[in-house]
Amino acid sequence: MVSVGTDDGVPSDASIEVCSADGSTFTVRTLVRLGERIGGAGMPHGTMTDATSIAALTAGSLALEAVPAGLPRAEMIERMTTATADAEALARDRGGWAFVPTVLEGARYALWHRAHPLGFVAHADFGSRVMAAWGAGGLPAELLRLQLWESPD
């Protein structure tokens, strides 16, 4: 497991690194749709889970992984800003995305994906949660059949 996150104490996301059958690795991040909630400070907050936002999260995550550690602060900020802007533009270009069916718990869903200069990016909407996936190489076959896993507390 790479990480687990919470939103005001409520489990909200999990990221895992998967070793593919071909030996490559990729990351899968799942976010639970919690809605727009009122936080402890009395202000509304939530996670954007529409297709464009999740696509931007996916592309941005892949691009940020490629930013080397140890850069001078100004260069790091510039690279992060560029990666974010590029990810948002790629996410908005919905015509550049294709979909393949993926199966989760016996239901077929659309897995949106596209090639990226650094590998692949993909995302899916499963109703109560959304998924983002990214990694080097092409779209892994493992993303075509998925299984929910509930994290033990």
N, C-alpha and C positions, 0 to 999 in steps of 0.2 A: 504494500500500500504506500502511495506517495504522500497523501494527506487527506484529512477529513476536516470539514469546516462546519461552523454553527452560525446561526443568525439569532442573536439574543438568546442563546442557549438551546435553540432548536436545531437538530442536525439538518444541514441544508445542502452539503455537497461532499463529494468524494472524488479523488483522483487516484488512478492506479496506472502503473507502468506495466505493459503487457509484453511478454516475449512471444513473438509470432513464430509459427511453424517454420518459417524461412530463416529464423535467427535474428531478424531485426526486432527492434522494440518500438512501441508507440504508446502514447498516453491517451487514456480515456477519462474524461471528467463528466460526472453526472451531477446535475443540479435539480433539487426538489423545488417545485413551484409552491411557494409559501404565500404568494399574494403580496399586496402592499399592506404592510403591517405598521402599527404604531410602536415605535421603539421605546426604550427606557427613558429617553430624553423627551418623549411626547411628540416626536416628529415622525411622519410617515417615511418608510423606506422599503425597498424591495430590490430584487434582482430582475433585470430585463431578460426575458426569456423568449422574445420573438425571434424569428429565423435570422434576421439580419444581425441582431445583437449576439446571438450564439455563434453565427458564422464569424463575426469580428473577434469574439473571444478565442475561437479556434485558430484563426489565422494569426492573430496577435500572439498567442501562446507559442506557436511554432516559430514565429519571427524573433520573439524575445529570447528563446532558447539559444539562438544563434549569436546573440550579442556576447562578446567575450567579457569575462570578468576582469577587473583590474584596470579598466579604461579610466582616463582622467574624467572627473565629474562632468565637465561640459560636453565631452564627446559621448559619454554614457547617456546623458539627457537627450542629446541630439539623435542618437541611434534609437532610443526608446520612443521618442516622438515620431520619428520616421516610420518605425515598425508599426506603431499604432495607427498612423494615418494610412499607410499602405494596407493594413488589415481592414480598416473601415471601408476603404475604396473597393477592395476585393469582395467584401461582404455585401456591399450594395449592388455589385454587378451580378444580379441573380441569374442573368442569361448565361453566365459562365459556369454555373453549377449544373450538375446532372444528378439524377437519383437512381438508386438501385433499391430493390426491396430488401429489408432486413426483418428477421423474425425475432420477436420478443414475447415470451410467455404464450406462444402459439398464434399471436396476431402479427400481421404483416404491416410494416411501417416504411415510410420513405427515408432512406439514408442519403442525404444530400452530400455530395463530395465534389472535389476538384483537385487537379494537380496544382502544386505550388512550387516555386523555384527551389524550396528546401525539402520537398517531399509531397505529402498529401494533407488535406484538411477535410473534415467531415463533420456533419451534425445531424441530429434527428430529434423529433418531437414525439414523446411517448405519452402525452397528455398530462399526467401528474408530475412528470420530470422531463428534462431535456438532456441530451448528451452531446458533448463535443469530443472530437478525437483528432489527433495529429501525430505525424511522425515522418521519418525519412522513408524514401521509396514510394511505392504505389499503395493503393487502398488494400489493406490486409483482408484476407478472406474471413478472418475471425470476426470482423465487424458485420458480417452478413447473418450471423446467428448469435444472438445475445441472450444473456440470462441475468435476471436481477439477483443481487446478493445483498441481504440485509446485514449491516454491520452489527455485531454484538456490542452492547454497551459496556 
